[in-house]
Amino acid sequence: MKKSVLTRYRVMAYVTAVLLVLLTIGVIGKRLLGMDGFDGFVSVVGIAHGWLYVIYLIFAFDLGTKAKMPLGRLAWVLLAGTIPTAAFFVERKVTREVTPLLTDTPTPDPAAA
């Protein structure tokens, strides 16, 4: 498996996790604390997290299938983007598990032979 598969998963895991934490803070400010200034913030961050979560799902599924993850573990990786801060922990664990599967050498080009 190429290193880029893991890298793009890691980037999207962090982006998704940060946006979800920000969204959670915004919803707490809007709903629990009754602060009106969070309306626009919650809308923008919610939409951004929603669209970027779809990209996260694609990259996580790609990583999971290439790493031949069991279905239960793959489901946990996919759902980690919906639980605040879970993606940070799941990303670290997945990185430790997948790193030995990475190939450093490029695949040989049959046309060059």
C-alpha positions as CSV (number, residue, x, y, z in Angstrom):
1,M,0.0,0.0,0.0
2,K,1.2,3.5,-0.8
3,K,2.1,6.0,1.9
4,S,-0.2,8.5,0.2
5,V,-3.3,6.4,1.1
6,L,-2.4,6.7,4.8
7,T,-1.5,10.4,4.5
8,R,-4.7,11.5,2.9
9,Y,-6.7,9.5,5.5
10,R,-4.7,11.1,8.4
11,V,-5.3,14.6,7.0
12,M,-9.0,14.1,6.6
13,A,-9.2,12.5,10.1
14,Y,-7.7,15.5,11.7
15,V,-9.7,18.0,9.6
16,T,-13.0,16.1,10.4
17,A,-12.1,15.8,14.1
18,V,-11.2,19.5,14.5
19,L,-14.4,20.6,12.7
20,L,-16.5,18.3,14.8
21,V,-15.0,19.7,18.0
22,L,-15.7,23.2,16.8
23,L,-19.2,22.3,15.9
24,T,-19.8,20.7,19.3
25,I,-18.5,23.9,21.0
26,G,-20.8,26.0,18.8
27,V,-23.8,23.9,19.5
28,I,-23.1,24.1,23.2
29,G,-22.8,27.9,22.9
30,K,-26.0,28.2,20.9
31,R,-28.3,25.7,22.6
32,L,-27.1,25.4,26.2
33,L,-25.8,28.9,26.8
34,G,-28.3,30.6,24.5
35,M,-25.7,32.8,22.8
36,D,-27.2,34.2,19.5
37,G,-23.8,34.9,17.9
38,F,-23.2,31.2,17.3
39,D,-26.0,30.8,14.7
40,G,-23.8,31.5,11.7
41,F,-20.8,29.7,13.1
42,V,-22.8,26.5,13.7
43,S,-24.3,26.7,10.2
44,V,-20.9,27.2,8.4
45,V,-19.0,24.6,10.5
46,G,-21.8,22.1,10.3
47,I,-22.0,22.3,6.5
48,A,-18.2,22.1,6.2
49,H,-18.0,19.1,8.5
50,G,-20.8,17.4,6.7
51,W,-19.2,17.7,3.2
52,L,-15.7,16.9,4.5
53,Y,-17.0,13.9,6.4
54,V,-18.1,12.4,3.1
55,I,-14.5,12.8,1.8
56,Y,-13.2,11.3,5.1
57,L,-15.5,8.3,4.5
58,I,-14.2,7.7,1.0
59,F,-10.5,7.9,2.2
60,A,-11.1,5.8,5.3
61,F,-12.9,3.1,3.3
62,D,-10.1,3.1,0.7
63,L,-7.5,2.7,3.5
64,G,-9.6,0.0,5.2
65,T,-10.0,-2.1,2.1
66,K,-6.4,-1.8,1.1
67,A,-5.3,-2.7,4.6
68,K,-7.8,-5.6,4.7
69,M,-9.3,-4.4,7.9
70,P,-12.1,-6.6,9.5
71,L,-15.6,-5.2,9.0
72,G,-16.0,-4.3,12.6
73,R,-12.8,-2.3,12.7
74,L,-13.6,-0.6,9.4
75,A,-17.0,0.4,10.8
76,W,-15.4,1.9,13.9
77,V,-13.0,3.9,11.7
78,L,-15.8,5.2,9.5
79,L,-17.9,6.2,12.6
80,A,-15.0,7.9,14.3
81,G,-15.8,11.1,12.4
82,T,-19.2,11.4,14.1
83,I,-18.0,11.3,17.7
84,P,-16.1,14.3,19.0
85,T,-12.4,13.6,19.6
86,A,-12.8,9.9,18.6
87,A,-11.1,10.5,15.2
88,F,-7.9,11.6,17.0
89,F,-7.6,8.4,18.9
90,V,-8.7,6.1,16.1
91,E,-6.3,7.8,13.7
92,R,-3.3,7.1,15.9
93,K,-4.3,3.4,16.3
94,V,-4.9,3.0,12.6
95,T,-1.6,4.6,11.8
96,R,0.3,2.2,14.1
97,E,-1.5,-0.8,12.6
98,V,-1.1,0.3,8.9
99,T,2.5,1.6,9.0
100,P,4.1,-1.8,8.6
101,L,2.0,-2.4,5.5
102,L,3.4,0.6,3.6
103,T,5.7,0.0,0.7
104,D,8.7,2.3,0.2
105,T,9.7,1.1,-3.2
106,P,7.8,2.2,-6.2
107,T,6.3,-0.5,-8.4
108,P,8.4,-1.4,-11.4
109,D,7.3,-0.1,-14.8
110,P,6.9,-3.0,-17.2
111,A,7.5,-0.7,-20.2
112,A,10.9,0.3,-18.9
113,A,12.2,-3.3,-19.0
